[in-house]
Amino acid sequence: MSESKQDAIQLQQKLIYLQSELKKKQKRIDEIEHSHHYLLIEQLKKENQEFRKKQEDLGEHLSSLEIKLEHYKRLLDVANIKVNMYQNALEKLEHDHQQLKEELIELQGCNQKEEDLK
């Protein structure tokens, strides 16, 4: 047999062997892909993606709530300033009212004395 014919036979045998090995490897890959563990890993990957999306959504929602909270804090600060203004005004009015009452009593007393003198 010539050397080139022998080389061709060896190459053909090697090709058959490699094709057989490739089929075995592909079969093993198919078994792994369909095995419980592979399916579980794929499910966990999917759940992880879903949780990351929820985390992102919640982060955006939290940012929105923080902005609203700051807005309401500013409104509360303004309301507290107004409450203090009104309390001060009320205290001044109560003080003025008390002074007017005292003046009225004093004037009524003077009036009574004048009527008694008549």
OpenMM code with the backbone's topology and positions (N, CA, C; nanometers):
from openmm import Vec3, app, unit

residues = "MET SER GLU SER LYS GLN ASP ALA ILE GLN LEU GLN GLN LYS LEU ILE TYR LEU GLN SER GLU LEU LYS LYS LYS GLN LYS ARG ILE ASP GLU ILE GLU HIS SER HIS HIS TYR LEU LEU ILE GLU GLN LEU LYS LYS GLU ASN GLN GLU PHE ARG LYS LYS GLN GLU ASP LEU GLY GLU HIS LEU SER SER LEU GLU ILE LYS LEU GLU HIS TYR LYS ARG LEU LEU ASP VAL ALA ASN ILE LYS VAL ASN MET TYR GLN ASN ALA LEU GLU LYS LEU GLU HIS ASP HIS GLN GLN LEU LYS GLU GLU LEU ILE GLU LEU GLN GLY CYS ASN GLN LYS GLU GLU ASP LEU LYS".split()
positions = [
    Vec3(0.0845, -0.1162, 0.0000),
    Vec3(0.0000, 0.0000, 0.0000),
    Vec3(0.0896, 0.1233, 0.0000),
    Vec3(0.0479, 0.2172, -0.0768),
    Vec3(0.1301, 0.3362, -0.0861),
    Vec3(0.1104, 0.4233, 0.0374),
    Vec3(0.2088, 0.5042, 0.0596),
    Vec3(0.2078, 0.5898, 0.1797),
    Vec3(0.0919, 0.6893, 0.1761),
    Vec3(0.0607, 0.7438, 0.0616),
    Vec3(-0.0480, 0.8408, 0.0535),
    Vec3(-0.1819, 0.7730, 0.0764),
    Vec3(-0.1973, 0.6464, 0.0300),
    Vec3(-0.3209, 0.5729, 0.0534),
    Vec3(-0.3326, 0.5408, 0.2023),
    Vec3(-0.2226, 0.5068, 0.2640),
    Vec3(-0.2212, 0.4777, 0.4066),
    Vec3(-0.2540, 0.6046, 0.4867),
    Vec3(-0.1997, 0.7167, 0.4467),
    Vec3(-0.2300, 0.8449, 0.5128),
    Vec3(-0.3779, 0.8781, 0.5002),
    Vec3(-0.4337, 0.8520, 0.3826),
    Vec3(-0.5761, 0.8803, 0.3599),
    Vec3(-0.6615, 0.7916, 0.4505),
    Vec3(-0.6244, 0.6678, 0.4669),
    Vec3(-0.7003, 0.5758, 0.5536),
    Vec3(-0.6897, 0.6212, 0.6982),
    Vec3(-0.5693, 0.6579, 0.7396),
    Vec3(-0.5508, 0.7065, 0.8767),
    Vec3(-0.6320, 0.8337, 0.9013),
    Vec3(-0.6297, 0.9218, 0.8046),
    Vec3(-0.7079, 1.0451, 0.8184),
    Vec3(-0.8573, 1.0144, 0.8255),
    Vec3(-0.9006, 0.9181, 0.7449),
    Vec3(-1.0424, 0.8815, 0.7456),
    Vec3(-1.0790, 0.8191, 0.8805),
    Vec3(-0.9926, 0.7345, 0.9344),
    Vec3(-1.0175, 0.6743, 1.0653),
    Vec3(-1.0192, 0.7825, 1.1747),
    Vec3(-0.9257, 0.8741, 1.1652),
    Vec3(-0.9214, 0.9832, 1.2636),
    Vec3(-1.0477, 1.0680, 1.2540),
    Vec3(-1.0944, 1.0932, 1.1319),
    Vec3(-1.2164, 1.1693, 1.1112),
    Vec3(-1.3351, 1.0962, 1.1729),
    Vec3(-1.3437, 0.9678, 1.1519),
    Vec3(-1.4529, 0.8879, 1.2094),
    Vec3(-1.4457, 0.8933, 1.3614),
    Vec3(-1.3265, 0.8795, 1.4156),
    Vec3(-1.3089, 0.8864, 1.5612),
    Vec3(-1.3524, 1.0232, 1.6148),
    Vec3(-1.3070, 1.1314, 1.5513),
    Vec3(-1.3399, 1.2664, 1.5967),
    Vec3(-1.4905, 1.2942, 1.5852),
    Vec3(-1.5533, 1.2431, 1.4788),
    Vec3(-1.6983, 1.2585, 1.4647),
    Vec3(-1.7708, 1.1848, 1.5772),
    Vec3(-1.7207, 1.0683, 1.6106),
    Vec3(-1.7792, 0.9904, 1.7203),
    Vec3(-1.7641, 1.0643, 1.8526),
    Vec3(-1.6466, 1.1188, 1.8765),
    Vec3(-1.6220, 1.1942, 1.9993),
    Vec3(-1.7110, 1.3195, 2.0043),
    Vec3(-1.7258, 1.3859, 1.8908),
    Vec3(-1.8107, 1.5045, 1.8840),
    Vec3(-1.9551, 1.4684, 1.9176),
    Vec3(-2.0027, 1.3571, 1.8655),
    Vec3(-2.1394, 1.3122, 1.8956),
    Vec3(-2.1555, 1.2827, 2.0445),
    Vec3(-2.0528, 1.2176, 2.1038),
    Vec3(-2.0578, 1.1897, 2.2478),
    Vec3(-2.0653, 1.3192, 2.3287),
    Vec3(-1.9809, 1.4147, 2.2911),
    Vec3(-1.9778, 1.5440, 2.3627),
    Vec3(-2.1109, 1.6178, 2.3469),
    Vec3(-2.1665, 1.6162, 2.2257),
    Vec3(-2.2935, 1.6833, 2.2018),
    Vec3(-2.4049, 1.6153, 2.2818),
    Vec3(-2.3995, 1.4830, 2.2885),
    Vec3(-2.4991, 1.4099, 2.3673),
    Vec3(-2.4866, 1.4467, 2.5149),
    Vec3(-2.3661, 1.4580, 2.5629),
    Vec3(-2.3426, 1.4950, 2.7044),
    Vec3(-2.3923, 1.6378, 2.7304),
    Vec3(-2.3665, 1.7276, 2.6363),
    Vec3(-2.4155, 1.8650, 2.6507),
    Vec3(-2.5677, 1.8658, 2.6567),
    Vec3(-2.6306, 1.7893, 2.5695),
    Vec3(-2.7779, 1.7809, 2.5702),
    Vec3(-2.8293, 1.7251, 2.7026),
    Vec3(-2.7615, 1.6236, 2.7549),
    Vec3(-2.8018, 1.5662, 2.8843),
    Vec3(-2.7903, 1.6693, 2.9956),
    Vec3(-2.6796, 1.7429, 2.9957),
    Vec3(-2.6573, 1.8448, 3.0993),
    Vec3(-2.7613, 1.9552, 3.0878),
    Vec3(-2.7855, 2.0007, 2.9651),
    Vec3(-2.8820, 2.1085, 2.9460),
    Vec3(-3.0213, 2.0688, 2.9915),
    Vec3(-3.0529, 1.9441, 2.9822),
    Vec3(-3.1858, 1.8986, 3.0206),
    Vec3(-3.1895, 1.8389, 3.1609),
    Vec3(-3.0781, 1.8420, 3.2254),
    Vec3(-3.0750, 1.7879, 3.3608),
    Vec3(-3.1408, 1.8855, 3.4574),
    Vec3(-3.1765, 1.8368, 3.5719),
    Vec3(-3.2431, 1.9160, 3.6745),
    Vec3(-3.1565, 2.0331, 3.7191),
    Vec3(-3.0299, 2.0092, 3.7370),
    Vec3(-2.9409, 2.1141, 3.7857),
    Vec3(-2.9277, 2.2282, 3.6857),
    Vec3(-2.9170, 2.1927, 3.5601),
    Vec3(-2.9060, 2.2964, 3.4578),
    Vec3(-3.0345, 2.3793, 3.4537),
    Vec3(-3.1473, 2.3103, 3.4593),
    Vec3(-3.2750, 2.3821, 3.4584),
    Vec3(-3.2875, 2.4719, 3.5807),
    Vec3(-3.2412, 2.4213, 3.6946),
    Vec3(-3.2451, 2.5006, 3.8174),
    Vec3(-3.1573, 2.6248, 3.8049),
    Vec3(-3.0400, 2.6079, 3.7492),
    Vec3(-2.9494, 2.7214, 3.7304),
    Vec3(-3.0129, 2.8242, 3.6370),
    Vec3(-3.0728, 2.7776, 3.5290),
    Vec3(-3.1384, 2.8690, 3.4358),
    Vec3(-3.2544, 2.9424, 3.5037),
    Vec3(-3.3302, 2.8705, 3.5854),
    Vec3(-3.4406, 2.9331, 3.6590),
    Vec3(-3.3875, 3.0386, 3.7558),
    Vec3(-3.2793, 3.0065, 3.8247),
    Vec3(-3.2196, 3.1023, 3.9179),
    Vec3(-3.1663, 3.2257, 3.8444),
    Vec3(-3.1093, 3.2064, 3.7286),
    Vec3(-3.0625, 3.3203, 3.6493),
    Vec3(-3.1795, 3.4104, 3.6119),
    Vec3(-3.2890, 3.3475, 3.5708),
    Vec3(-3.4077, 3.4242, 3.5327),
    Vec3(-3.4629, 3.5005, 3.6530),
    Vec3(-3.4736, 3.4325, 3.7667),
    Vec3(-3.5223, 3.4981, 3.8883),
    Vec3(-3.4299, 3.6123, 3.9293),
    Vec3(-3.3009, 3.5913, 3.9150),
    Vec3(-3.2030, 3.6953, 3.9488),
    Vec3(-3.2252, 3.8185, 3.8615),
    Vec3(-3.2477, 3.7979, 3.7335),
    Vec3(-3.2755, 3.9103, 3.6440),
    Vec3(-3.4031, 3.9831, 3.6866),
    Vec3(-3.5058, 3.9062, 3.7227),
    Vec3(-3.6318, 3.9668, 3.7664),
    Vec3(-3.6105, 4.0482, 3.8947),
    Vec3(-3.5351, 3.9927, 3.9882),
    Vec3(-3.5091, 4.0636, 4.1134),
    Vec3(-3.4265, 4.1905, 4.0892),
    Vec3(-3.3323, 4.1831, 3.9987),
    Vec3(-3.2534, 4.3025, 3.9668),
    Vec3(-3.3418, 4.4110, 3.9063),
    Vec3(-3.4352, 4.3702, 3.8216),
    Vec3(-3.5278, 4.4668, 3.7625),
    Vec3(-3.6165, 4.5270, 3.8717),
    Vec3(-3.6667, 4.4431, 3.9627),
    Vec3(-3.7484, 4.4940, 4.0730),
    Vec3(-3.6668, 4.5881, 4.1606),
    Vec3(-3.5423, 4.5523, 4.1857),
    Vec3(-3.4545, 4.6372, 4.2668),
    Vec3(-3.4357, 4.7725, 4.1994),
    Vec3(-3.4163, 4.7709, 4.0688),
    Vec3(-3.4003, 4.8952, 3.9940),
    Vec3(-3.5287, 4.9793, 4.0024),
    Vec3(-3.6436, 4.9126, 3.9824),
    Vec3(-3.7721, 4.9829, 3.9907),
    Vec3(-3.7938, 5.0413, 4.1294),
    Vec3(-3.7622, 4.9620, 4.2320),
    Vec3(-3.7790, 5.0104, 4.3692),
    Vec3(-3.6829, 5.1263, 4.3995),
    Vec3(-3.5640, 5.1199, 4.3431),
    Vec3(-3.4690, 5.2294, 4.3595),
    Vec3(-3.5226, 5.3582, 4.2987),
    Vec3(-3.5817, 5.3463, 4.1809),
    Vec3(-3.6417, 5.4636, 4.1160),
    Vec3(-3.7594, 5.5156, 4.1990),
    Vec3(-3.8407, 5.4236, 4.2489),
    Vec3(-3.9559, 5.4626, 4.3313),
    Vec3(-3.9082, 5.5301, 4.4600),
    Vec3(-3.8036, 5.4755, 4.5203),
    Vec3(-3.7475, 5.5346, 4.6421),
    Vec3(-3.6972, 5.6758, 4.6146),
    Vec3(-3.6302, 5.6943, 4.5029),
    Vec3(-3.5820, 5.8282, 4.4669),
    Vec3(-3.6984, 5.9255, 4.4532),
    Vec3(-3.8045, 5.8786, 4.3909),
    Vec3(-3.9238, 5.9619, 4.3746),
    Vec3(-3.9834, 5.9975, 4.5101),
    Vec3(-3.9892, 5.8992, 4.5994),
    Vec3(-4.0437, 5.9246, 4.7330),
    Vec3(-3.9543, 6.0201, 4.8122),
    Vec3(-3.8240, 6.0086, 4.7948),
    Vec3(-3.7322, 6.0993, 4.8648),
    Vec3(-3.7521, 6.2432, 4.8175),
    Vec3(-3.7752, 6.2597, 4.6882),
    Vec3(-3.8007, 6.3938, 4.6339),
    Vec3(-3.9306, 6.4486, 4.6927),
    Vec3(-4.0341, 6.3644, 4.6963),
    Vec3(-4.1622, 6.4077, 4.7538),
    Vec3(-4.1466, 6.4406, 4.9016),
    Vec3(-4.0686, 6.3597, 4.9732),
    Vec3(-4.0461, 6.3839, 5.1154),
    Vec3(-3.9805, 6.5195, 5.1370),
    Vec3(-3.8804, 6.5512, 5.0577),
    Vec3(-3.8141, 6.6811, 5.0692),
    Vec3(-3.9119, 6.7945, 5.0419),
    Vec3(-3.9981, 6.7741, 4.9422),
    Vec3(-4.0994, 6.8749, 4.9107),
    Vec3(-4.1923, 6.8969, 5.0304),
    Vec3(-4.2397, 6.7869, 5.0897),
    Vec3(-4.3307, 6.7989, 5.2035),
    Vec3(-4.2608, 6.8554, 5.3269),
    Vec3(-4.1323, 6.8270, 5.3415),
    Vec3(-4.0569, 6.8872, 5.4526),
    Vec3(-4.0523, 7.0384, 5.4376),
    Vec3(-4.0286, 7.0841, 5.3137),
    Vec3(-4.0269, 7.2295, 5.2904),
    Vec3(-4.1637, 7.2905, 5.3182),
    Vec3(-4.2698, 7.2214, 5.2742),
    Vec3(-4.4054, 7.2710, 5.3020),
    Vec3(-4.4313, 7.2762, 5.4522),
    Vec3(-4.3853, 7.1753, 5.5235),
    Vec3(-4.4026, 7.1716, 5.6687),
    Vec3(-4.3259, 7.2851, 5.7353),
    Vec3(-4.2051, 7.3111, 5.6872),
    Vec3(-4.1274, 7.4230, 5.7418),
    Vec3(-4.2020, 7.5549, 5.7231),
    Vec3(-4.2573, 7.5744, 5.6031),
    Vec3(-4.3340, 7.6967, 5.5762),
    Vec3(-4.4561, 7.7028, 5.6675),
    Vec3(-4.5254, 7.5899, 5.6827),
    Vec3(-4.6442, 7.5861, 5.7692),
    Vec3(-4.6061, 7.6171, 5.9141),
    Vec3(-4.4939, 7.5635, 5.9601),
    Vec3(-4.4492, 7.5909, 6.0978),
    Vec3(-4.4173, 7.7391, 6.1168),
    Vec3(-4.3571, 7.8000, 6.0160),
    Vec3(-4.3273, 7.9438, 6.0240),
    Vec3(-4.4583, 8.0222, 6.0350),
    Vec3(-4.5577, 7.9845, 5.9539),
    Vec3(-4.6870, 8.0522, 5.9588),
    Vec3(-4.7545, 8.0314, 6.0939),
    Vec3(-4.7474, 7.9089, 6.1466),
    Vec3(-4.8074, 7.8811, 6.2779),
    Vec3(-4.7428, 7.9703, 6.3831),
    Vec3(-4.6112, 7.9827, 6.3808),
    Vec3(-4.5416, 8.0688, 6.4771),
    Vec3(-4.5833, 8.2147, 6.4614),
    Vec3(-4.5984, 8.2589, 6.3356),
    Vec3(-4.6432, 8.3959, 6.3119),
    Vec3(-4.7826, 8.4178, 6.3711),
    Vec3(-4.8728, 8.3223, 6.3442),
    Vec3(-5.0093, 8.3347, 6.3955),
    Vec3(-5.0136, 8.3276, 6.5475),
    Vec3(-4.9284, 8.2419, 6.6062),
    Vec3(-4.9236, 8.2344, 6.7528),
    Vec3(-4.8763, 8.3667, 6.8118),
    Vec3(-4.7734, 8.4241, 6.7509),
    Vec3(-4.7240, 8.5531, 6.7985),
    Vec3(-4.8308, 8.6611, 6.7837),
    Vec3(-4.8984, 8.6606, 6.6696),
    Vec3(-5.0047, 8.7589, 6.6475),
    Vec3(-5.1174, 8.7391, 6.7484),
    Vec3(-5.1527, 8.6132, 6.7754),
    Vec3(-5.2583, 8.5833, 6.8722),
    Vec3(-5.2179, 8.6293, 7.0123),
    Vec3(-5.0935, 8.6014, 7.0487),
    Vec3(-5.0459, 8.6463, 7.1799),
    Vec3(-5.0514, 8.7982, 7.1913),
    Vec3(-5.0139, 8.8696, 7.0850),
    Vec3(-5.0202, 9.0156, 7.0858),
    Vec3(-5.1656, 9.0621, 7.0974),
    Vec3(-5.2538, 8.9960, 7.0222),
    Vec3(-5.3955, 9.0333, 7.0294),
    Vec3(-5.4529, 9.0068, 7.1691),
    Vec3(-5.4141, 8.8929, 7.2281),
    Vec3(-5.4619, 8.8623, 7.3638),
    Vec3(-5.4096, 8.9666, 7.4629),
    Vec3(-5.2838, 9.0057, 7.4461),
    Vec3(-5.2257, 9.1070, 7.5331),
    Vec3(-5.2988, 9.2406, 7.5152),
    Vec3(-5.3201, 9.2793, 7.3876),
    Vec3(-5.3924, 9.4041, 7.3597),
    Vec3(-5.5343, 9.3965, 7.4143),
    Vec3(-5.5972, 9.2820, 7.3993),
    Vec3(-5.7341, 9.2630, 7.4497),
    Vec3(-5.7369, 9.2810, 7.6017),
    Vec3(-5.6383, 9.2209, 7.6682),
    Vec3(-5.6329, 9.2332, 7.8146),
    Vec3(-5.6146, 9.3797, 7.8548),
    Vec3(-5.5287, 9.4523, 7.7853),
    Vec3(-5.5079, 9.5947, 7.8158),
    Vec3(-5.6369, 9.6739, 7.7930),
    Vec3(-5.7074, 9.6456, 7.6846),
    Vec3(-5.8334, 9.7155, 7.6565),
    Vec3(-5.9386, 9.6844, 7.7622),
    Vec3(-5.9413, 9.5601, 7.8086),
    Vec3(-6.0355, 9.5242, 7.9150),
    Vec3(-6.0057, 9.6038, 8.0418),
    Vec3(-5.8756, 9.6124, 8.0736),
    Vec3(-5.8357, 9.6873, 8.1924),
    Vec3(-5.8720, 9.8352, 8.1782),
    Vec3(-5.8489, 9.8901, 8.0584),
    Vec3(-5.8860, 10.0303, 8.0337),
    Vec3(-6.0368, 10.0491, 8.0449),
    Vec3(-6.1129, 9.9519, 7.9922),
    Vec3(-6.2584, 9.9601, 7.9984),
    Vec3(-6.3062, 9.9579, 8.1433),
    Vec3(-6.2482, 9.8672, 8.2214),
    Vec3(-6.2862, 9.8597, 8.3627),
    Vec3(-6.2527, 9.9911, 8.4317),
    Vec3(-6.1367, 10.0447, 8.4001),
    Vec3(-6.0945, 10.1716, 8.4598),
    Vec3(-6.1901, 10.2838, 8.4186),
    Vec3(-6.2273, 10.2873, 8.2897),
    Vec3(-6.3191, 10.3899, 8.2418),
    Vec3(-6.4580, 10.3725, 8.3032),
    Vec3(-6.5005, 10.2475, 8.3170),
    Vec3(-6.6305, 10.2226, 8.3789),
    Vec3(-6.6286, 10.2682, 8.5246),
    Vec3(-6.5148, 10.2459, 8.5881),
    Vec3(-6.4998, 10.2913, 8.7269),
    Vec3(-6.5064, 10.4433, 8.7353),
    Vec3(-6.4405, 10.5108, 8.6444),
    Vec3(-6.4450, 10.6571, 8.6401),
    Vec3(-6.5855, 10.7055, 8.6104),
    Vec3(-6.6527, 10.6428, 8.5219),
    Vec3(-6.7899, 10.6767, 8.4857),
    Vec3(-6.8829, 10.6620, 8.6051),
    Vec3(-6.8642, 10.5558, 8.6775),
    Vec3(-6.9467, 10.5290, 8.7941),
    Vec3(-6.9242, 10.6383, 8.9001),
    Vec3(-6.8022, 10.6791, 8.9157),
    Vec3(-6.7699, 10.7838, 9.0146),
    Vec3(-6.8370, 10.9142, 8.9722),
    Vec3(-6.8343, 10.9447, 8.8430),
    Vec3(-6.8947, 11.0681, 8.7959),
    Vec3(-7.0461, 11.0640, 8.8206),
    Vec3(-7.1072, 10.9496, 8.7963),
    Vec3(-7.2521, 10.9390, 8.8165),
    Vec3(-7.2852, 10.9483, 8.9659),
    Vec3(-7.1984, 10.8934, 9.0493),
    Vec3(-7.2204, 10.8982, 9.1928),
    Vec3(-7.2089, 11.0437, 9.2429),
    Vec3(-7.1238, 11.1199, 9.1810),
    Vec3(-7.1037, 11.2590, 9.2210),
    Vec3(-7.2211, 11.3472, 9.1761),
    Vec3(-7.2944, 11.3105, 9.0842),
    Vec3(-7.4042, 11.3919, 9.0344),
    Vec3(-7.5188, 11.3870, 9.1215),
] * unit.nanometer
topology = app.Topology()
chain = topology.addChain("A")
for resn in residues:
    res = topology.addResidue(resn, chain)
    for name in ("N", "CA", "C"):
        topology.addAtom(name, app.Element.getBySymbol(name[0]), res)
